[in-house]
Structure formats: C-alpha cells, structure tokens
Amino acid sequence: MGFTTGFLGGFTLTSAVLYLTISLHTRNRVTQAALLQQQSNVLTNIVDPKPAPPEPVAREVPVGLAEMAKDRWNREMEGAVRKIYNTDWRRVREDAEDKVGGIIEKLREGKS
C-alpha cells in the first residue's frame, strides 16, 4: 500500500468516524433540548396554568327558499313513514273485512 492510498484511507476513516460522532452528539443535544423544553412547559403549567380556550361558536348560515322546501318535504316524508311504521296493519285488515262484510250483508238483505 502506498503513501497516497494509506493517507486517503486514513483520512476517509477518520472523517467518517468524526462525522458520525458529531452527528450522534448533535442528535443527542437536540433530544435533550426537546425534553428540557417539555419539562419546562409542564412545570410552568403546574405553577401558572393557561386558561382554557373558549368554545368555538357554531356558524349560522341563513337558509334559502330551496332549503326550507327540502326541510319541509323531509319532515312530511318522515311523518308519513313513521305513520306507516306505527300502523297496526292487522287492525286495518280486520276493519276493512268488517266493512266489506257489512256491505255484503246489506246487499243480501236488499235482494231478499
């Protein structure tokens, strides 16, 4: 191995070790700074807590004629579906059968 090759190899090895050492040291310092900042914030909030931010206010947008019509349509449809859902269909059938039976009896009495 010649002088130039040995010199360049040693320089490369030394530079790599130096770079990695400085990089590791920098990362450790950044991590320590972040932890110290976090601990400082925790202690500051214990001694002098910040007031809670106010609740956001709901935004109210005026509705137009089309939206009012849609809302009314939806309420009507909801009422109709609720009425259909809550109807006792057995009673409706029995009432219809009674009415038809009464009409048939009247027709039979009228023919006799």
C-alpha positions in Angstrom: 0.0 0.0 0.0 1.4 3.3 -1.0 1.6 6.5 0.9 -1.2 8.2 -1.0 -3.5 5.2 -0.6 -2.8 4.9 3.1 -3.2 8.6 3.6 -6.5 8.7 1.8 -7.8 5.6 3.6 -6.9 7.0 7.0 -8.4 10.4 6.1 -11.6 8.7 5.0 -11.8 6.6 8.1 -11.1 9.5 10.4 -13.6 11.7 8.6 -16.3 9.1 8.8 -15.8 8.5 12.5 -15.6 12.2 13.2 -18.8 12.8 11.1 -20.7 10.0 12.9 -19.6 11.2 16.3 -20.6 14.8 15.7 -23.9 13.7 14.2 -24.7 11.5 17.2 -23.7 14.3 19.6 -26.0 16.7 17.7 -28.9 14.4 17.8 -28.4 13.8 21.5 -28.3 17.6 22.1 -31.5 18.2 20.1 -33.3 15.4 22.0 -32.1 16.8 25.3 -33.2 20.3 24.4 -36.7 19.0 23.4 -37.0 17.1 26.7 -35.9 20.1 28.7 -38.4 22.3 26.9 -41.2 19.8 27.5 -40.3 19.6 31.2 -40.2 23.4 31.5 -43.6 23.7 29.9 -45.0 21.1 32.3 -43.6 22.9 35.4 -44.8 26.2 34.1 -48.3 24.9 33.6 -48.4 23.5 37.1 -47.4 26.8 38.6 -49.3 29.2 36.3 -51.8 27.2 34.1 -53.0 28.8 30.9 -56.8 29.5 30.7 -58.7 27.1 28.6 -59.6 28.5 25.1 -63.2 29.4 24.7 -65.6 27.0 23.0 -66.0 27.6 19.2 -69.2 29.3 18.2 -71.4 27.5 15.8 -71.7 29.2 12.5 -75.3 30.0 11.5 -76.0 30.4 7.8 -79.3 31.8 6.6 -81.2 29.2 4.7 -82.8 29.9 1.3 -86.2 29.0 -0.1 -85.0 25.8 -1.6 -83.5 24.5 1.7 -86.7 25.4 3.5 -88.7 23.4 0.9 -86.4 20.5 1.2 -86.7 20.5 5.0 -90.5 20.6 4.8 -90.5 17.8 2.3 -88.2 15.7 4.6 -90.5 16.4 7.6 -93.6 15.3 5.6 -91.9 12.2 4.4 -90.6 11.3 7.8 -94.1 11.8 9.3 -95.6 9.6 6.6 -93.0 6.8 7.1 -93.5 7.0 10.8 -97.3 6.7 10.4 -96.9 3.7 8.2 -94.4 2.1 10.5 -96.6 2.6 13.6 -99.8 1.4 12.0 -101.4 -1.8 13.3 -102.0 -3.5 9.9 -103.9 -6.4 11.5 -106.5 -4.0 12.9 -106.7 -2.2 9.5 -107.3 -5.5 7.8 -110.0 -6.6 10.3 -111.8 -3.2 10.0 -111.8 -3.5 6.2 -113.1 -7.1 6.4 -115.9 -5.9 8.8 -116.9 -3.0 6.5 -116.9 -5.3 3.4 -118.9 -7.9 5.3 -121.4 -5.3 6.4 -121.8 -4.1 2.8 -122.3 -7.6 1.6 -125.0 -8.3 4.2 -126.8 -5.1 3.3 -126.7 -6.2 -0.4 -128.1 -9.6 0.5 -130.9 -8.0 2.6 -131.8 -5.7 -0.2 -132.2 -8.5 -2.7 -134.4 -10.6 -0.5 
